Structure formats: C-alpha cells, structure tokens
Amino acid sequence: MAAMQHSSKLVSQQPPSPDTAGKPRSTSFQTFRPSIAAPRDQNCLQELNSDTRIVAANAGDHSLILQLLIQAYQYDLAEDFQSRLDAPGYKPSDRLLLQRNEQIIGHIHLSRQIGWFQGQRYPHVKLQDFFVLPEYRATGYDEALLEAAETVAANEGSALALKHTDQPEWLEQHGWSYCHGQGYSRANTREILSHLDAKRTDSRSRTSLEIRSWRHFEIDSLEQIYSQLSTNRWGMLHRSDETWQWLVGRKAHDQILIAVEKNKRKSRDCATGLNVVGYAVVRDSCLVEMLTLPGYSSARAMLVARVCRDAIDRDHHFVSLHTPAADPMHELLITAGGSWVGDCAASGGKAMFKLLSPSRWVERLYPILHERAREAGISMPLQIDFEVDGTPQRLVLTRRSARLEQPTKPSVQASCNWLTFQNMLASNLTFRDAKKIAQLKTTHDDITHTLAALFPAKLFWQSPFPLLRL
C-alpha cells in the first residue's frame, strides 16, 4: 500500500509524457529542418496540407490548449496550467499548435531555459506537454510537430533540447539520446532513521545545526546557496529572483526545510540569512531538491532524518530522494535497505536530449575544452577527423576557438554513429564501455585517451522542483 501511495504521488506531480508514435526516420549528423511554406498568417509556421498547419499560439488559445491537455493526461490541470502562464519570461507563442480546420489536434510547449555547464551558461529548451490526438498519430503529424519545435528552438539560439518521454524508442529514432544516470533512491523511513542513529552513535559527534521550516524572508538564503552550488554542475538551471518567487509562490511543494547554525544565529544578521547552510524542498514524502554548502555534509543527514519523521507522522512508510546520482545520500538510503529506481514513467518518463546544433554547442564549449586540454597536457592546435554515419566531421581545437568542420579530404581517426557522437560531445558517453561494445572505433588508443580527456563523462541533472504539478 505504501509503495502504491508513493507512486501515485509522483504521477500526480509529473504525469507521464503523452508522447506519440509516428513513422520512424533515420538519424544523421545533419539536423533535419522542415520546409516552411508561405504562411496564411503571421503565426503560421508550416503548412502540412490544405487543412492542417502548425502555428504559434496566442493568449486566446489557452482555454483550448487546456482542454487538449486534460484530454491527454486525464488529469485536472487547470490550476497548474494557470500557474505556468505566470512563469517569468513565458509567452503564448512558446506553444506550438497543430491545427486541422481550425481545431487544435496537437500541442508542444517550448520552455526556454539557461543551464550551467561547468561554469558556462548555455541557452537550451525543454519540450513539454507534447501531444497529438490518437486518431491523427498515423499521419506523421507528430513527427512534423516535433521537427517544427526543434527548428524554432535552434533558430532562436538553443543548441540543446531536453525532454521527458514515455516513448523513448520513438525519440531515439529521431536523433535523441538517453541521459545517463537518471533516477532516484527510495527507502523505508524507520530503516533510514535506524541507520542514521547508528552512525550518530558510532561517531559520537555533536552538531551545532538545527533543522526547521523556512520563513519567506529567508528566500535570499536559498537563492545564495543554489547560486553558489549550481554554477559548476552539469545542466543545472540558472534561477533568477523572479523564478524563485514564482517557484515558492506556486506552492506545489509541501514544505521547505532549512539547516541553520545555532551557535551563529545571534552573531549574524538574520535578515541576510547568512546562517542558513542548507535546505530541502519536500513534496509528500519526496525530497525533490536538497542542497547544502561545502563543509556541512552532516546537514544533509539531518534534513533527511527530519523528512523521515514528518513522513511517519503522516503515515507514509517510504521516503524518496530526487537528487543527482552522485549524491552520497543515495548510498546511505541503499545501505539502509532501500533501492535505486531508474528513470521511469513514475518520475515523468525517461530523460532524453538532442543537440540541435552540434557546431554551435562545440563553439560555446570552447572555454571548457581549453581548460580540459590544459589540465590533460594536450597540445594545441588539435584536430581529429571522424566518420559519423558516413559523414566526415572534423573537431578542431586551437588556443582561440573550438569548432566542427566538414573536411573535403578527411583522414579518419575515429568512426561512430550519430547517437554516439552526440553523446560524446555532451559528455554523456563512457569511453571504456563505448570501445568495449564497438560504438566508437579509433585508429589509435591515444585518440581515445584524448577524446576521453576532452569529453569526460558527466552526470546531467536538473531539479524536479519546477516540474511539480499542482
């Protein structure tokens, strides 16, 4: 019963993506760009046939879009939908509609975001609420709508697209890759507390920290902690003041807990919130976001313990932790008899990504590549020729730039398919495994070592906090 309770809560937060299946098409290095016919009005993006077209939405379409999404999810989304219209930077034209004889039969939302990638900020897009009415799935309209969304996002400067989907095979056929290392850990509340108590007894440590509910004036403290820790993560979103106000104002969460240094509360100005060293965002019995400052690892265990006690008070028998896979707290929950749950429909579907413009991605990656090359002792200029699904590609790294070229006379040093190449560029590839199963072939081991140094595997992660449904 407890497991069913937990699963239903997660589904209510982020319903499974109603992605649609269509005719598969082969992937290639070149990103597909559909032809744009002469529009009948300024909002029309593409004419599919005489009575079907893809248009950019306007404010007057919101009520019809809501009806379509309720039909897609079979879930009352009215309150959640209205709250997302108030998100900072939202525009009705961010939604693309598939119209047939003025009836809306499909929808996709382009949520434009800024992500941190090892100290560099990258604009990217998250595709949400992708749905085409079932009776039109055999027509290929879903494929056209996806391609139109990719085109719009790429033309507006996004090099990367992200999506959660319950139809990953279909997206993979369209050039999308799985984000590795996604999931969460889950364990029994009493087992976690017992394990934490044993560790505390063994260490005989005393702490100057206390855990309590936050107060709204302490939002600046949360912002400072998030800003300090997100910069060097791989994929974590940048949040403005307006975004923070919107997130906490939606009240999609149940509570926010903070860790405070007790011995410094009187000596510091509480208005600045400088004594707050960590926080956790909780929905039901799920920790959807937890961050603590360096040097305060004990605060993480205390936050988890508090969530467990609160869960027991609410007759919840399990707690789940939705933090990056590298978080040591996952190991603690598993040691306490818990388990690791890979990304699945219960958490919104599988996380996938696509490089909409590989050349633009590599160009923006230059500061990171230059630093990695310096640390690995790789001399520059450097060029490596690839054969990607039969198409020649040359990676060039100099002291001033990084770029992809299409050489006329390549000297092939590495070969792979498009998905492997995409995974490599996005640091989503484990080179040892790729070589072992022959996904990546190189003419010399030195080439493999160089590529592994330039594109080390990174665990992509974005907080589920903004995705919670009301």
Secondary structure as UniProt FT lines:
FT   HELIX           2..13
FT   TURN            42..43
FT   STRAND          44..49
FT   TURN            50..51
FT   STRAND          52..56
FT   HELIX           59..61
FT   HELIX           62..73
FT   HELIX           78..85
FT   TURN            88..89
FT   HELIX           92..94
FT   STRAND          95..100
FT   TURN            101..102
FT   STRAND          103..117
FT   TURN            118..119
FT   STRAND          120..132
FT   HELIX           134..139
FT   HELIX           141..155
FT   TURN            156..157
FT   STRAND          160..165
FT   HELIX           168..173
FT   TURN            174..175
FT   STRAND          177..178
FT   TURN            180..181
FT   STRAND          183..188
FT   HELIX           189..203
FT   STRAND          209..213
FT   HELIX           216..218
FT   HELIX           219..230
FT   TURN            231..232
FT   STRAND          234..237
FT   HELIX           241..250
FT   STRAND          255..261
FT   HELIX           262..264
FT   TURN            265..267
FT   TURN            270..275
FT   STRAND          276..283
FT   TURN            284..285
FT   STRAND          286..292
FT   TURN            294..295
FT   HELIX           297..313
FT   TURN            314..315
FT   STRAND          318..321
FT   TURN            325..326
FT   HELIX           328..335
FT   TURN            336..337
FT   STRAND          339..342
FT   HELIX           345..347
FT   STRAND          350..355
FT   HELIX           358..364
FT   HELIX           366..376
FT   STRAND          382..388
FT   TURN            389..390
FT   STRAND          391..397
FT   STRAND          402..405
FT   STRAND          414..416
FT   HELIX           418..425
FT   TURN            426..427
FT   HELIX           431..436
FT   TURN            437..438
FT   STRAND          441..442
FT   HELIX           445..454
FT   HELIX           465..467
//
